C-alpha cells in the first residue's frame, strides 16, 4: 500500500478532484484481484464516514501517468524552488498547513507514512526561499523531529549551506567542540566538513 497526499493544479490532468483549494489522497493497493477488491470495499466503507467527497479507481493508463508524475515531481526546472521536509509522520499535516497558509499557490506531494512533504513553489512566486526554509519550515520540522532541505532553486545565489543541507543535528556542536580542542588551528582535513 502506498498513500500520497496531493494538492496543486499540476495534478488535475490525472486526478480531476485536485486543485489549489482541495486535496486528494492517491492510494495504491497491491495483491490478487480478490484481495484488491476487498481492500477497495473496506477503504470505501471507512472513507464514507469521513468528509471525503468522492473516490474512484484510475484506469491503467491514468495510474501509470499519475505515478510517473509523482516520481518526477521534485525534478522541475521551471519551479522557483522545490523543498523537502522529513519529519515523523504526525508532523506532515502541520508542515502542509504552514506551507499552504503562506503560499497557497504551491503544489504539495506528501508520502505521509514516511513523514516526507515535498513542496514546489511556482516560478512566479515572490518567496525568499532560504528564509522560508530557515525561518518558517525549519523550526516547524525540528518541532516534529525532522529537517527541511532545498532540492532545487532557480536562484542558487540566494541559497545558504543551512538551507541546502538543513540544520546540523544536535551532536554536531559537540563534535565541533572536540575538534576545536584537538585541532585548534584546523590543520587536519581543512574544508572537509560542510559546517565549519
C-alpha positions in Angstrom: 0.0 0.0 0.0 1.2 3.5 -0.9 -0.6 6.6 0.2 0.2 10.0 -1.3 -1.3 13.4 -0.4 -1.7 15.6 -3.5 -2.5 19.3 -3.8 -1.9 21.6 -6.7 -3.2 22.3 -10.1 -0.5 20.2 -11.8 -2.2 17.0 -10.7 -5.5 17.9 -12.4 -4.6 16.2 -15.6 -4.8 12.9 -14.0 -6.9 13.4 -10.8 -9.7 15.8 -11.6 -10.6 16.3 -8.0 -7.3 18.0 -7.2 -6.9 21.8 -7.5 -5.4 24.6 -5.4 -8.3 24.7 -2.9 -8.7 20.9 -2.4 -6.5 17.9 -2.0 -6.6 14.2 -2.9 -5.2 11.0 -1.5 -3.8 8.7 -4.1 -3.8 5.1 -2.7 -2.2 2.2 -4.5 -3.2 -1.3 -3.4 -1.4 -4.4 -4.4 -2.4 -8.0 -4.3 -4.6 -10.5 -6.1 -7.8 -9.3 -7.7 -9.8 -10.7 -4.8 -7.5 -9.0 -2.2 -7.6 -5.7 -4.0 -11.4 -5.7 -4.4 -11.7 -6.5 -0.7 -9.3 -3.6 0.2 -11.2 -1.2 -2.1 -14.5 -2.1 -0.5 -13.2 -1.8 3.1 -11.4 1.5 2.2 -14.6 3.0 0.7 -16.7 1.9 3.7 -14.2 3.6 6.1 -13.9 6.8 3.9 -17.7 7.1 3.6 -18.0 8.0 7.3 -15.4 10.9 6.9 -15.5 14.1 4.9 -14.2 12.5 1.7 -16.3 13.8 -1.2 -15.6 11.2 -3.8 -13.5 8.2 -4.6 -12.8 6.5 -7.8 -10.4 4.0 -9.4 -7.9 5.1 -12.1 -7.6 3.1 -15.3 -4.2 1.6 -16.0 -3.1 4.4 -18.2 -4.1 7.2 -15.7 -2.5 5.2 -13.0 0.9 5.0 -14.8 0.6 8.7 -15.7 0.0 9.7 -12.1 2.8 7.6 -10.6 5.2 8.9 -13.3 4.2 12.4 -12.4 4.8 11.7 -8.7 8.2 10.3 -9.3 9.2 13.3 -11.4 7.5 15.9 -9.0 10.7 17.2 -7.5 12.6 17.4 -10.8 11.0 20.6 -12.1 13.3 23.2 -13.7 10.5 25.8 -14.0 9.8 26.0 -10.3 11.2 28.8 -8.1 12.2 26.1 -5.6 11.5 22.6 -4.5 11.9 21.8 -0.8 11.6 18.5 1.1 10.7 18.2 4.7 11.3 14.9 6.6 9.6 14.6 10.0 7.8 12.0 12.0 4.5 11.1 10.2 2.4 13.2 12.6 4.3 16.3 11.6 3.2 16.2 7.9 -0.1 17.9 8.5 1.3 20.9 10.3 4.1 21.3 7.7 1.5 21.2 4.9 -0.8 23.6 6.7 2.1 26.0 7.3 3.2 25.9 3.7 -0.3 26.4 2.2 -1.1 29.2 4.7 1.9 31.2 3.5 2.0 30.0 -0.2 -1.5 28.9 -1.3 -0.3 28.7 -4.9 2.3 26.0 -4.3 2.0 22.3 -5.2 2.4 19.7 -2.4 3.1 16.0 -2.5 3.4 14.1 0.7 4.2 10.5 1.5 2.8 10.8 5.0 3.6 7.2 6.0 7.3 8.2 5.9 6.9 11.8 7.0 8.0 13.3 3.7 6.5 16.5 2.4 7.7 17.8 -1.0 6.7 21.4 -1.9 7.1 23.2 -5.2 6.9 27.0 -5.4 5.8 28.2 -8.8 8.2 30.3 -10.8 6.1 33.5 -10.4 6.2 33.3 -6.5 7.9 36.1 -4.7 9.0 33.9 -1.7 12.5 34.2 -0.3 13.5 30.5 -0.5 16.2 30.5 2.2 14.0 32.5 4.6 11.1 30.1 4.0 13.3 27.1 4.8 15.3 28.5 7.7 12.8 30.7 9.5 9.5 29.1 8.7 9.6 25.5 7.8 12.9 24.6 9.6 11.6 25.3 13.1 8.3 23.5 12.5 10.2 20.5 11.1 12.5 20.4 14.1 9.4 20.6 16.4 8.5 17.3 14.8 12.0 15.7 15.0 12.9 16.5 11.4 14.5 18.8 9.0 14.0 20.7 5.7 16.3 20.9 2.7 16.1 22.7 -0.7 16.2 20.1 -3.5 16.4 22.8 -6.3 16.1 26.5 -6.7 16.0 28.9 -9.7 18.2 31.4 -7.9 21.1 29.4 -6.5 22.9 32.6 -5.3 20.3 33.1 -2.6 20.9 29.7 -1.0 23.0 29.1 2.1 24.6 25.9 3.3 21.9 25.7 6.1 19.1 26.0 3.6 20.5 23.3 1.3 21.8 20.8 3.8 19.4 21.5 6.6 20.2 22.3 10.3 23.1 20.3 11.8 21.8 17.8 14.3 22.4 18.5 18.0 25.5 16.2 18.4 27.4 18.3 15.7 28.1 21.1 18.2 29.8 18.6 20.5 31.8 17.3 17.6 32.9 20.9 16.8 33.9 21.5 20.4 36.0 18.3 20.5 37.6 19.2 17.1 38.5 22.7 18.4 40.2 21.2 21.4 42.0 18.5 19.3 42.8 20.7 16.3 42.5 24.4 17.2 44.3 25.6 14.1 42.2 23.4 11.8 45.1 21.7 10.1 43.6 18.3 9.8 41.1 17.9 6.9 40.6 21.6 6.2 37.4 22.3 4.3 36.2 18.7 4.5 33.1 19.4 6.6 30.1 21.5 5.4 29.5 23.2 8.8 32.7 25.0 9.8 
